[in-house]
Amino acid sequence: MKVNKSWKWLWSLLVLPVMGVSLQACGPKHQEEPDCGFVQNVYGERVSWKSSVPVTLYVHEAFPEEMVPALKSAIAVWNKTAGRDLVRLAESYRVPGEPSPRQDGMSVVYWMSTWEKDKKAEQARTSVYWTSDEIREADIRINDADFDFYVDTPKSGKDVHLESIFVHELGHVLGLKHNDQATGSVMATYLSSQTLRIKISDLDRENIRCEY
C-alpha cells in the first residue's frame, strides 16, 4: 500500500485553541489509547516524539539574548518533571535568516515583531508537524508585537512572565494539548499578566510520563 507522507499540522495557541489535522492514507498501528492529555491523530493514537527525544531546539537570531535564560529554565522544568532530557537547546543555537516560521525540519523559537491583526490576543503560538503519530518538527512564535515580556521583574502591570509562556508552549512542543479542566495545569489556555505558572501539576506530570 502506498503511504501518503504528507505532514500533519497543528496550531496550538496559548489563548485560542484552534486545531486541525488532515487524513492519512493507511490505518493505525493499534487501537485507540488513553490520550493522557496529548493531541491524538484521527486513529486515536497519541501524537508525540516517541523515541526521538531529546528534541533539539534552535533560536532565531532576532531572539533577545537576555530572554534565553527563560527558555533554558522552562526546558529544565520539563526535563526535571520527566526525569530525563526531553528537550535541549542546541549548542550552537542561533539560526539566521528571515523570522518566518516554516516547515524546514528544524524546531525553532521565533521572536516576532509582527503579528496577524486579527490574532492580537495571542501571546504565543506553537506549530507542530507530524506524520502518523510521530512529531517531526515544532516551532514556537512569541508575539513581541502586542505584548511585553519579562524574565525576572516586570516593568508594568501588563508584562507577561516569559518562562511561564515557555513552559506552556514546550508542553505543546512535546505533544500536550490545552487543559482547562485541571486546576493548576501549565497547559491551561489563558495566562494573565504578571502571573507565574511554572510549577508542573501532578496531572501534568502523570500525562508527560504516560508517553515519555
C-alpha positions, 0 to 999 in steps of 0.5 A: 500500500502506498503511504501518503507522507504528507505532514500533519499540522497543528496550531496550538495557541496559548489563548485560542485553541484552534486545531486541525489535522488532515487524513492519512492514507493507511490505518493505525498501528493499534487501537485507540489509547488513553490520550493522557492529555496529548493531541491524538491523530484521527486513529486515536493514537497519541501524537508525540516524539516517541523515541526521538527525544531529546528534541533539539531546539534552535533560536532565531537570531532576532531572539533577545539574548537576555530572554534565553535564560527563560527558555533554558529554565522552562526546558529544565522544568520539563526535563526535571518533571520527566526525569530525563532530557526531553528537550535541549537547546542546541549548542550552537543555537542561533539560526539566521535568516528571515523570522518566518516560521516554516516547515524546514525540519528544524524546531525553532523559537521565533521572536516576532515583531509582527503579528496577524491583526486579527490574532492580537490576543495571542501571546504565543503560538506553537506549530507542530508537524507530524506524520502518523503519530510521530512529531517531526518538527515544532516551532514556537512564535512569541508575539513581541508585537502586542505584548511585553515580556519579562524574565525576572521583574516586570516593568508594568502591570501588563508584562507577561512572565516569559518562562511561564509562556515557555513552559506552556508552549514546550508542553505543546512542543512535546505533544500536550494539548490545552487543559482547562479542566485541571486546576493548576495545569501549565497547559491551561489556555489563558495566562494573565499578566504578571502571573507565574505558572511554572510549577508542573501539576501532578496531572501534568506530570502523570500525562508527560510520563504516560508517553515519555 
